[in-house]
Amino acid sequence: MKKLIVLVVVVAAAASAGYVYYARPWQEPPAAETGIVLQGNIDIREADLAFNVGGRVESVEVEEGAAVRKGQLLATLDAATYMAEVDVAEAQVAAQKAVLDRLLAGSRSQEIQKARADVAAIQADLEDALSTLKRTQKLAREDFASQQKLDSDRARVDGAKARLKAADQALALAIQGPRNEDIVEARARLEAQKATLTLALQLLDYTRLYAPAGGIVKTRIVEPGAVVLAQTPVYVLALTDPVWARTYVAGPDLGRVYPGLKAQVFTDSAPDRPYAGWVGHISPVAEFTPKTVETREIRSSLVYRVRIYVVNPDNGLRQGMPVTIRLLPEAGPGTPEIPKGTS
């Protein structure tokens, strides 16, 4: 009977130990073997995607839950109005360029020849008017011409002189060509028209919405045919590249943590399959421990936020997922290459 009782006690103790071992959600590795062990979460990184201009939604290319790559077309707006603005701007640029080219080319040879012919014609008319005036003056002295005739011939001479002076100036301007100020003004107007065209092309490009980074479409907010304003969200995109975990290091352990320190990231769903990572960023400012962080120190102690970059080949890390981070003390200093687009 005593042997039976002892056997029952041993079995019960073994069962209790097994339950305690397997029932606990996470088995933290011994600090002596693993260095610093921290608790954290995979950062939730989302982006609200919107058009920079307003208009009617023409197409929505992807559904919720779809994986998208950087630069992939996600949605388009009706671009007819913006294309018309581009056409107008292009026509204005062409017209102003023609004006500038005309000024730079100067006067044509035919224009100069015409101006010289005008001067010659007026000169001949002036000489005829002078001859007529002389005859009229001689006749007037002998009372064979009236005073009215004399005044009329004098007015004709004065008019011819004035026309000749204007024609000489026109010929000089034709030979000299346009003023530098006119050329400068025309060139400035052309640059302004080019800037207007650039803006019109940019607005046209804004009618197409592209993925700013790789990720998963979390929410599709609008449908084709909807009229949206500028900056109205169209999609909510969960960013998946790069992946990093947010954790906190207590002040006493801060001297043992540095950028480039290797790390292992464990999840509750796969505690035996760690993800490789490294320390990418350490906050220079201390803060009070968040309530979600569990450390050996009291809650009021100051900690430093740390970002752990994680390699996620199987996409097993989800945003907001709680993780356990083990910093490897044997890793030497040095910063591994951080994926493009990280900060």
Secondary structure, DSSP 8 states (H G I E B T S, - for coil): -HHHHHHHHHHHHHHHHHHHHHHSS-----HHHHS-EEEEEE---EEEEE-SS-EEEEEE---TT-EE-TT-EEEEE--HHHHHHHHHHHHHHHHHHHHHHHHHH---HHHHHHHHHHHHHHHHHHHHHHHHHHHHHHHHHTT-S-HHHHHHHHHHHHHHHHHHHHHHHHHHHHHH-S-HHHHHHHHHHHHHHHHHHHHHHHHHHTTEEE-SSSEEEEEE---TT-EE-TT-EEEEEEE-SSEEEEEEEEGGGGGG--TT-EEEEEESS-TTS-EEEEEEEEEEEEEE--TT---SS-TTSEEEEEEEEE--TT----TT-EEEEEE-TT--S------TT--
